[in-house]
Amino acid sequence: MQKTQAVVSLGQHRLMLPVWVKAALAANDRLKVYLTVLQAAASQAKHPGREAPDLSREMASAGLPAAWLTELPVVARRVDDELVIADLQRLVSGLADDLVIMARPALETAPEGGELQARVKQWLAWLSDLPTDRLTDAQFDGLTQGHRGKADSLHLLVMDLHRQINKLSGELATEVIDGANVWELQDRDRPLVAAFMRGLNRTARLKFDHPGLETAATRDGERLLLQNDIGTNDAHVLVLQLTGLTITLTYSDLHRVRLEFFQAMLEPFGAMWSALEARTSAELNRGEAYSVSTAQFDCADEAALESALEGIASRIVFLIDWNRARKRLQAFVEKDVAIAVLADAARLDIGHRAWLQVGGERLIFAAMQAAGEGAFRIGDRLDEVIGAVDAQTFLLAVMRLSCAALGRGQPAALVADETRMLLAQHVRHRSSEFDLLAEHASYCHALAQAVSDGLTHGAERSGEAADALAARAKTWERKADHLVMQAREKAGRQPRWQPVARLVEQSDDVAGALEEAAFLISLIADHHLKGWNDDVRKVLTRLAGTVLQATQDQVKALASARTLGSNSEPADNDAFLGATWRVLQAERQCDALLRDARRVIFGVMQDAPSLMLANDLAATLELASDRLLVAAYGLRDLAFDKAGVRA
């Protein structure tokens, strides 16, 4: 008889609880892998041509044989609306055996005849009644679905048992190391647990009043086991196994996007993640089941091992309520920007919990409402009004304010006031209107550059080159038109956009004239070059070059207009006025150049179509300079109005 059996036979079950808890934690690891294999099998059966996921690292971490489990998803298929799985009976047997092992310590300490005991008994009977080679959709959900509020499942039972085991492990602890409940450690383990807790405790304050971050540690043969419960979610657990200088981290999460966020946070510490999540988890169990991923850290020495443990632990707090924060941020910015805000908050050791605790999205909505008439309207999103970059900067600043205020014990009302003031500053310095104007001006500049280059390099002599020029010009002109439509749409919702819409409409006449010039070059290249000589090309090239210079000055004027205001530097004001006056001078030069061009054209060209097209090209280029002048005056009025200066 083994020693453990002898102890049980003597009726001293409590003495066996540490051993049972350790076995239960190992069984939990195996159960998670079994369920993940089932999910992978369902995905593989749905998409048989897809490469099967590599679960070898997860299997090795749980101490499971890889051969038959690796093969199981590969051969899975759907037949008559059922999931057919070879070796299903073997897998179900493993589920039942490990459920018994996992339930043993929890049932030992639970009331006789309680709900947990009834559920374990029910699911063991349910497993024994399953077919040997196939599952219906209902049976598959009964094994794997993990959402509260739906029917019970084996997955939910495993999560509930895990919670009970975590609680029990804390009660069984024979020692506490910097807040970690530990038992049966060796002397060499204590510095490693202390390193982990050093990182955890450095950032744990950032969870504020949220529960979680309970840590347990024990030794299991050659492995030191560390577990952190993160928060209150059943499936959100972190387990580390240390063998020698290698750390194997197993992380489970209901949300793939948060798992990817955690993966990115741990990369600086040397994490080598399994590829499972990136390949398949989005479709496992219709995207509803929890996901599991494994990382390995190979450390050079003890110092590197402790450093990695400290780094890993310091990032855990930023997972608490992460998905809740992301969803609330997405009311104001795009998903990728919301994740970037959370990443910056973690990198700066600010976190998002303080922001959620002092009001979260209500802070931002209240600040938008208080920003002043016309700044925001119902349905406006923050990034649409102040721009994505400013919105990201603002949201991070609010998280910083929230963290500092809670850390000093200041009231949430103070954070609300500071948020309103901060948003008011961003609104006053908003530049999203100028972003749109600058983008439109860049298309005008690209058109002018293309026409100028085309004439310089003789595009009119090559039908292919001229057609390519006309095609590019048409594409840019259409993109410029799209910006006009955007400005009109915004002007219909926000009065402050109305002068912007008028200005971009004026600027669009420039784009239209330059696109027409490119089209005329393509017509000239279509055998209408009679009488065309170097003098014609030179005078038209000078005309196009002058228009090009005017578009460049308009771009410079727009850049300077962003900075105009009561606090702007004299040099900025001079730069703006100088650029707008150069546009005026360019228009006058183009008037003179048009006359020169006509003298040359009428003097050397006798063929009527060639003469007409050359003259139309010169007139169209001069028209572009006229429209640029109108746009320059419109920009002057807009910039002076923004700066509070009477034009």
C-alpha positions in Angstrom: 0.0 0.0 0.0 1.3 3.5 -0.9 1.8 6.1 1.8 -1.0 8.3 0.5 -3.4 5.3 0.5 -2.4 4.5 4.1 -3.1 8.0 5.2 -6.6 7.8 3.6 -7.3 4.4 5.1 -6.7 5.9 8.5 -9.4 8.4 7.9 -7.0 11.5 7.9 -8.3 12.9 4.7 -7.3 16.5 5.5 -3.7 15.4 5.6 -4.0 14.4 2.0 -5.5 17.6 0.8 -2.1 19.2 -0.4 -1.4 16.1 -2.4 -4.9 16.1 -3.8 -4.8 19.8 -4.7 -1.6 19.3 -6.5 -3.0 16.4 -8.5 -6.2 18.4 -9.1 -4.2 21.3 -10.6 -2.4 18.9 -12.9 -5.8 17.3 -13.9 -7.1 20.8 -14.7 -4.2 21.3 -17.1 -5.0 18.0 -18.8 -8.8 18.7 -19.0 -8.1 22.1 -20.7 -6.0 20.4 -23.3 -8.6 17.7 -23.9 -11.3 20.4 -24.4 -8.9 22.4 -26.7 -8.3 19.3 -28.8 -12.1 18.8 -29.1 -12.5 22.4 -30.3 -9.7 22.0 -32.8 -11.3 18.8 -34.1 -14.6 20.7 -34.7 -12.7 23.5 -36.5 -10.8 20.9 -38.6 -14.0 19.1 -39.5 -15.5 22.3 -40.6 -12.5 23.4 -42.7 -10.8 20.1 -43.7 -8.3 21.8 -46.0 -6.8 23.9 -43.2 -3.6 23.0 -41.5 -4.2 21.4 -38.1 -3.0 23.4 -35.1 0.2 22.4 -33.3 -0.8 21.6 -29.7 2.4 19.7 -28.9 3.6 22.4 -26.5 0.3 22.4 -24.6 0.3 18.6 -24.4 3.9 18.5 -23.2 3.2 21.1 -20.5 0.2 19.0 -19.3 2.2 15.8 -19.4 0.0 14.2 -22.0 1.1 11.8 -24.8 1.1 13.8 -28.0 0.7 11.1 -30.7 -3.0 10.1 -30.5 -4.1 13.6 -29.4 -2.3 15.2 -32.3 -3.9 12.8 -34.7 -7.4 13.3 -33.3 -8.2 16.7 -34.9 -6.6 15.8 -38.2 -9.0 12.9 -38.9 -12.2 14.5 -37.5 -15.0 15.1 -40.0 -18.7 15.9 -40.1 -21.2 13.2 -41.2 -24.9 13.7 -41.1 -24.7 16.9 -39.0 -22.5 15.1 -36.4 -18.8 15.4 -35.5 -17.1 12.1 -36.1 -14.0 11.6 -34.0 -11.7 8.6 -33.9 -10.5 7.8 -30.4 -13.4 9.8 -28.9 -13.9 7.0 -26.3 -10.3 7.3 -25.2 -10.6 11.1 -24.9 -13.9 10.9 -23.0 -12.3 8.3 -20.7 -9.5 10.8 -20.0 -12.0 13.5 -19.3 -13.9 11.3 -16.8 -10.7 10.2 -15.0 -9.3 13.7 -14.6 -12.7 15.1 -13.6 -12.7 12.6 -10.7 -9.1 13.7 -9.7 -9.9 17.4 -10.0 -13.1 17.1 -8.0 -11.7 15.1 -5.2 -10.2 17.9 -3.0 -13.2 20.2 -3.7 -15.8 17.5 -2.8 -13.8 16.6 0.3 -14.3 20.0 1.7 -17.8 20.7 0.3 -21.1 20.0 2.2 -22.4 16.5 1.8 -25.1 16.3 -0.9 -24.4 19.8 -2.1 -24.8 21.3 -5.6 -21.1 20.7 -6.6 -21.3 17.0 -5.7 -24.5 16.6 -7.7 -23.0 18.3 -10.7 -19.9 16.1 -10.7 -22.1 13.0 -10.4 -24.3 14.2 -13.2 -21.5 14.9 -15.6 -19.7 11.7 -14.9 -22.9 9.8 -15.8 -23.4 12.0 -18.9 -19.8 11.2 -20.1 -20.4 7.5 -19.6 -23.5 7.7 -21.9 -21.7 9.4 -24.8 -21.3 7.5 -28.1 -17.9 6.0 -28.8 -17.1 7.9 -32.1 -19.4 10.9 -32.7 -21.0 13.9 -31.1 -24.1 15.9 -31.9 -23.8 19.7 -31.8 -25.7 19.7 -28.4 -23.2 17.2 -27.0 -20.3 19.2 -28.2 -21.7 22.3 -26.6 -22.3 20.3 -23.4 -18.6 19.6 -23.3 -17.1 22.9 -24.4 -19.4 25.9 -24.1 -18.1 28.3 -21.4 -20.7 31.1 -21.0 -22.7 31.7 -17.8 -26.5 32.0 -18.3 -26.6 29.2 -20.8 -27.0 25.5 -19.9 -24.5 23.9 -17.7 -21.4 22.2 -19.3 -18.4 20.2 -18.4 -16.3 23.3 -19.2 -18.3 25.4 -16.6 -17.9 22.6 -14.0 -14.1 22.5 -14.6 -13.9 26.2 -14.1 -16.0 26.1 -10.9 -13.8 23.3 -9.5 -10.7 25.3 -10.4 -12.0 28.2 -8.4 -12.7 26.0 -5.4 -9.2 24.5 -5.7 -7.6 28.0 -5.8 -9.5 28.9 -2.6 -8.5 25.6 -0.9 -4.8 26.1 -1.9 -4.8 29.4 0.0 -6.3 27.8 3.1 -3.7 25.0 3.0 -0.7 27.3 2.7 1.9 26.7 5.3 3.8 29.9 4.5 3.2 33.3 2.9 6.0 34.9 0.7 5.3 38.5 0.0 1.6 37.7 -0.3 1.8 34.4 -2.2 0.3 31.3 -0.4 2.9 28.5 -0.7 3.4 25.0 0.6 6.0 22.3 0.3 8.7 24.6 -1.1 12.4 24.0 -1.2 14.9 26.6 -0.2 15.8 27.2 -3.9 12.2 28.0 -4.7 11.8 31.0 -2.3 13.9 33.5 -4.2 11.9 32.6 -7.4 8.6 33.1 -5.7 9.9 36.4 -4.2 10.9 37.6 -7.7 7.5 36.8 -9.1 5.8 38.6 -6.2 8.2 41.6 -6.5 6.9 42.2 -10.0 3.3 41.5 -9.1 3.3 43.8 -6.1 5.0 46.6 -8.0 1.9 47.1 -10.2 -0.8 45.4 -8.1 -1.9 48.8 -6.8 -3.2 49.6 -10.3 -6.1 47.2 -9.8 -7.4 49.6 -7.1 -10.5 48.0 -5.5 -10.9 45.2 -8.0 -10.4 41.7 -6.5 -7.8 39.3 -7.9 -4.1 38.6 -8.3 -4.1 35.9 -5.7 -1.0 33.8 -6.1 -0.2 30.2 -5.0 3.0 28.2 -5.3 4.1 24.7 -4.6 6.7 22.2 -5.7 5.7 19.1 -7.7 8.8 16.9 -8.1 11.2 18.7 -10.4 8.8 21.5 -11.1 8.0 24.6 -9.2 4.4 25.6 -9.8 3.1 29.2 -9.7 -0.5 30.1 -10.3 -2.3 33.5 -10.4 -6.0 33.8 -10.6 -5.8 37.3 -12.3 -9.3 38.5 -11.7 -12.7 36.9 -11.0 -13.4 35.3 -14.3 -13.5 31.5 -14.1 -11.5 30.9 -17.3 -8.9 33.6 -16.7 -6.0 31.9 -15.1 -2.2 32.0 -15.4 0.0 29.0 -14.5 3.8 28.9 -14.6 5.9 25.8 -14.4 9.6 26.2 -13.6 12.1 23.4 -14.4 15.7 24.4 -14.2 16.1 27.7 -16.1 13.0 27.2 -18.2 9.6 28.8 -17.6 6.6 27.3 -19.2 3.6 29.7 -19.0 0.0 28.5 -19.7 -2.6 31.2 -20.1 -6.3 30.8 -20.6 -8.7 33.6 -21.7 -12.2 34.0 -23.0 -11.1 36.8 -25.3 -8.6 36.1 -28.1 -7.8 39.8 -28.6 -6.8 40.1 -24.9 -4.7 37.0 -25.3 -2.9 38.6 -28.2 -2.4 41.7 -26.1 -0.8 39.7 -23.3 1.4 37.9 -25.8 2.7 41.3 -27.0 3.3 42.5 -23.5 5.5 39.4 -22.7 7.6 39.4 -25.9 10.2 41.8 -24.3 10.8 39.2 -21.6 11.7 36.5 -24.2 8.3 34.7 -24.5 8.1 32.1 -27.3 4.4 31.6 -27.8 2.7 28.6 -29.4 1.0 29.3 -32.7 -2.4 27.9 -31.7 -4.3 31.1 -31.1 -3.1 32.8 -34.2 -4.3 29.9 -36.4 -7.5 28.5 -35.1 -9.0 29.9 -31.9 -11.2 32.5 -33.6 -13.4 29.7 -34.9 -13.2 27.2 -32.0 -16.7 26.4 -30.7 -18.1 29.3 -32.7 -15.7 31.6 -31.0 -17.4 31.1 -27.6 -15.0 28.8 -25.7 -12.0 29.9 -23.8 -8.6 29.9 -25.5 -5.4 28.5 -24.1 -1.9 29.4 -25.2 1.5 28.4 -24.0 4.8 30.4 -23.8 8.3 29.2 -23.1 11.1 31.3 -21.6 14.6 29.9 -21.8 16.8 31.8 -19.3 20.5 32.0 -19.4 21.1 32.0 -15.6 19.3 32.4 -12.2 19.4 36.2 -12.5 17.7 36.1 -15.9 15.2 33.6 -14.5 14.3 36.0 -11.7 14.1 38.9 -14.1 11.7 37.1 -16.4 9.5 36.1 -13.5 9.4 39.7 -12.2 8.6 41.0 -15.7 5.8 38.5 -16.3 4.2 39.2 -13.0 4.3 43.0 -13.4 2.1 42.7 -16.5 -0.7 40.7 -15.0 -2.7 43.6 -13.5 -3.2 45.1 -16.9 -5.3 42.1 -17.9 -8.0 42.8 -15.3 -11.1 44.4 -16.8 -9.1 44.8 -20.1 -11.9 43.8 -22.4 -14.4 46.0 -20.6 -12.0 49.0 -21.0 -11.4 48.2 -24.7 -15.1 48.1 -25.5 -15.7 51.4 -23.7 -12.8 53.0 -25.6 -14.3 51.9 -28.9 -17.2 54.3 -28.3 -14.6 57.1 -29.1 -11.9 55.5 -31.4 -11.4 52.6 -33.7 -10.6 49.2 -32.2 -6.9 49.3 -33.1 -6.5 52.7 -31.5 -8.3 51.6 -28.3 -5.9 48.7 -28.0 -3.0 51.1 -28.6 -4.3 53.3 -25.7 -4.4 50.3 -23.4 -0.9 49.2 -24.5 0.5 52.7 -23.8 -1.2 52.7 -20.4 0.4 49.4 -19.5 3.8 50.4 -20.8 3.7 53.6 -18.7 2.5 51.6 -15.6 -0.7 53.7 -15.6 -3.3 51.0 -16.4 -7.0 51.4 -17.2 -8.6 50.3 -13.9 -8.5 53.8 -12.4 -10.2 55.3 -15.4 -13.0 52.7 -15.2 -13.3 53.2 -11.5 -13.8 57.0 -11.7 -16.4 56.8 -14.4 -14.9 55.4 -17.6 -16.8 56.4 -20.7 -19.1 58.6 -18.7 -16.1 61.0 -18.1 -15.5 61.3 -21.8 -19.2 61.7 -22.8 -19.7 64.4 -20.1 -16.6 66.3 -21.3 -17.8 66.1 -24.9 -21.2 67.5 -23.8 -19.5 70.3 -22.0 -17.1 71.2 -24.9 -19.3 74.0 -26.2 -22.1 74.4 -28.7 -21.2 73.0 -32.1 -18.1 71.1 -31.0 -19.9 67.8 -30.7 -23.3 66.6 -31.7 -25.2 63.5 -30.8 -23.6 60.5 -32.7 -20.2 62.2 -33.1 -17.3 60.1 -32.2 -14.3 61.7 -30.5 -11.7 60.8 -33.2 -14.0 62.1 -36.0 -13.9 65.5 -34.4 -10.4 65.9 -33.0 -8.6 63.3 -35.2 -7.4 59.8 -34.3 -3.9 60.9 -33.1 -5.3 63.6 -30.8 -8.0 61.3 -29.5 -5.4 58.6 -28.6 -3.3 61.2 -26.8 -6.3 62.6 -25.0 -7.6 59.2 -23.8 -4.2 58.2 -22.5 -3.9 61.5 -20.7 -7.3 60.9 -19.0 -6.1 57.5 -17.8 -3.0 59.2 -16.4 -5.2 61.8 -14.6 -7.4 59.0 -13.2 -4.6 56.9 -11.9 -2.9 59.9 -10.3 -6.1 61.1 -8.7 -7.0 57.7 -7.2 -3.5 57.2 -6.1 -3.6 60.5 -4.1 -7.1 59.7 -2.8 -8.7 62.6 -4.7 -12.4 62.5 -5.7 -13.7 61.4 -9.1 -15.3 64.8 -9.5 -11.9 66.3 -9.7 -11.0 63.9 -12.5 -14.2 64.9 -14.3 -13.3 68.6 -14.2 -9.7 67.9 -15.4 -11.1 65.8 -18.2 -13.4 68.6 -19.4 -10.5 71.1 -19.3 -8.2 68.8 -21.2 -10.8 68.1 -23.9 -11.5 71.8 -24.3 -7.8 72.3 -25.0 -7.8 69.6 -27.7 -10.9 71.0 -29.3 -9.4 74.5 -29.4 -6.3 73.1 -31.1 -8.1 70.6 -33.2 -6.6 70.1 -36.7 -8.8 67.5 -38.3 -10.2 70.1 -40.7 -6.7 71.0 -41.7 -5.9 67.3 -42.1 -8.6 67.0 -44.7 -7.5 70.2 -46.4 -3.9 69.2 -46.4 -4.8 65.8 -47.9 -6.7 67.5 -50.7 -3.9 69.9 -51.3 -1.5 67.0 -51.6 -3.6 65.5 -54.4 -3.5 68.9 -56.2 0.3 69.0 -55.7 0.6 65.5 -57.1 -1.5 66.4 -60.1 0.6 69.6 -60.8 3.8 67.6 -60.4 2.6 64.9 -62.8 1.6 67.5 -65.5 4.8 69.4 -65.1 7.0 66.3 -65.3 5.0 65.1 -68.3 5.7 68.2 -70.2 9.3 68.3 -69.1 9.9 64.7 -70.3 7.9 65.0 -73.5 4.9 62.8 -72.6 3.0 64.3 -75.5 5.3 62.4 -77.9 4.3 59.0 -76.4 0.8 57.8 -76.5 1.5 55.2 -73.8 3.1 57.7 -71.4 0.4 60.3 -72.0 -2.4 57.7 -71.3 -0.7 56.6 -68.1 -0.4 60.3 -67.0 -4.1 60.8 -67.7 -5.1 57.6 -65.8 -3.1 58.6 -62.8 -4.5 62.1 -62.9 -8.1 60.7 -63.0 -7.4 58.5 -60.0 -6.1 61.4 -57.9 -8.9 63.7 -59.0 -11.5 61.1 -57.9 -9.8 60.8 -54.5 -9.9 64.6 -54.2 -13.6 64.5 -55.0 -14.1 62.0 -52.2 -12.6 64.4 -49.7 -15.1 67.0 -50.9 -17.9 64.7 -50.2 -16.5 64.0 -46.7 -16.3 67.7 -46.0 -19.9 68.2 -47.2 -21.1 65.4 -45.0 -19.4 66.8 -41.9 -20.6 70.3 -42.7 -24.2 68.9 -42.6 -23.6 67.7 -39.1 -21.2 70.3 -37.6 -21.5 74.0 -38.4 -17.8 74.5 -37.8 -17.1 72.4 -40.9 -19.1 74.6 -43.2 -16.3 77.1 -44.1 -14.0 74.0 -44.6 -16.4 72.5 -47.0 -16.5 75.8 -49.0 -12.8 75.9 -49.1 -12.3 72.3 -50.2 -14.9 72.9 -52.9 -12.9 75.8 -54.2 -9.7 73.8 -54.0 -11.3 71.0 -56.0 -11.6 73.3 -59.0 -7.8 73.3 -59.0 -7.8 69.5 -59.1 -10.3 69.5 -61.9 -8.3 71.9 -64.0 -5.1 69.9 -63.5 -6.8 66.6 -64.4 -8.2 68.3 -67.5 -4.6 69.4 -68.4 -3.4 65.8 -68.1 -6.3 64.7 -70.4 -5.4 67.3 -73.0 -1.8 66.1 -73.1 -3.1 62.6 -73.9 -5.2 64.1 -76.7 -2.2 65.9 -78.1 -0.2 62.7 -78.0 -2.9 61.1 -80.2 -1.4 62.5 -83.5 -2.0 66.2 -82.8 1.6 67.4 -82.7 1.8 69.2 -86.0 3.9 72.4 -85.5 4.8 71.4 -81.9 8.4 72.3 -81.3 10.8 73.0 -78.4 9.6 76.6 -78.1 6.0 75.4 -77.5 7.1 72.8 -75.0 9.4 75.3 -73.2 6.7 77.9 -72.7 4.1 75.3 -71.6 6.6 73.8 -69.3 7.3 77.2 -67.6 3.6 77.6 -67.2 3.1 74.2 -65.7 6.2 74.7 -63.4 4.7 78.0 -62.1 1.4 76.3 -61.3 3.4 73.5 -59.5 5.2 76.1 -57.4 1.9 77.7 -56.5 0.5 74.3 -55.3 3.6 73.8 -53.1 3.1 77.2 -51.6 -0.5 76.4 -50.9 0.6 73.2 -49.0 3.1 75.4 -47.0 0.3 77.9 -46.2 -1.9 75.1 -44.9 0.9 73.8 -42.7 1.4 77.3 -41.2 -2.3 77.9 -40.8 -2.5 75.1 -38.2 -0.3 77.0 -35.8 -2.0 80.5 -36.1 -3.5 81.8 -33.0 -3.0 84.2 -30.1 0.1 82.3 -29.0 1.6 81.7 -32.4 5.1 82.8 -33.1 5.8 85.8 -35.5 7.8 83.5 -37.7 4.7 81.3 -38.2 2.5 84.3 -39.1 5.2 85.4 -41.6 5.4 82.0 -43.1 1.7 81.8 -43.7 1.4 85.3 -45.2 4.5 84.7 -47.4 3.1 81.5 -48.8 -0.3 83.0 -49.6 1.3 86.1 -51.3 3.5 83.8 -53.4 0.3 82.1 -54.7 -1.0 85.5 -55.7 2.3 86.3 -57.5 2.2 82.9 -59.3 -1.3 83.7 -60.6 0.0 87.0 -62.1 3.0 85.2 -63.6 0.7 82.6 -65.2 -1.4 85.4 -66.8 1.8 86.7 -68.5 2.9 83.2 -69.4 -0.4 82.4 -71.0 0.0 85.4 -73.3 3.6 84.3 -74.2 2.4 80.8 -74.9 -0.3 81.9 -77.2 2.1 84.1 -79.2 4.4 81.1 -79.6 1.6 78.6 -80.4 -0.1 80.9 -83.0 3.2 81.7 -84.5 4.4 78.2 -85.3 1.3 75.9 -85.4 -1.0 75.9 -88.5 -2.9 72.6 -88.0 -6.3 73.6 -86.4 -6.7 70.6 -84.0 -3.1 70.8 -82.8 -3.3 74.6 -82.4 -6.6 74.3 -80.5 -5.4 71.6 -78.1 -2.1 73.4 -77.4 -4.1 76.7 -76.7 -6.6 74.8 -74.5 -3.7 73.2 -72.5 -2.2 76.6 -71.8 -5.6 78.1 -70.8 -6.3 75.2 -68.5 -3.0 75.6 -66.7 -3.7 79.3 -66.3 -7.2 78.4 -65.0 -5.6 76.2 -62.3 -3.6 79.2 -61.1 -6.8 81.3 -61.0 -8.5 78.6 -58.9 -5.5 78.4 -56.6 -5.7 82.1 -55.9 -9.3 81.7 -54.9 -8.4 78.8 -52.6 -5.6 80.9 -51.1 -7.9 83.7 -50.3 -10.4 81.2 -48.8 -7.6 79.7 -46.7 -6.6 83.2 -45.5 -10.2 83.9 -44.3 -10.4 80.5 -42.6 -7.1 80.9 -40.8 -7.8 84.4 -39.7 -11.2 83.3 -38.3 -9.5 80.4 -36.4 -6.9 82.8 -35.0 -9.6 85.3 -34.0 -8.3 88.0 -36.4 -10.6 90.1 -38.5 -9.7 89.7 -42.2 
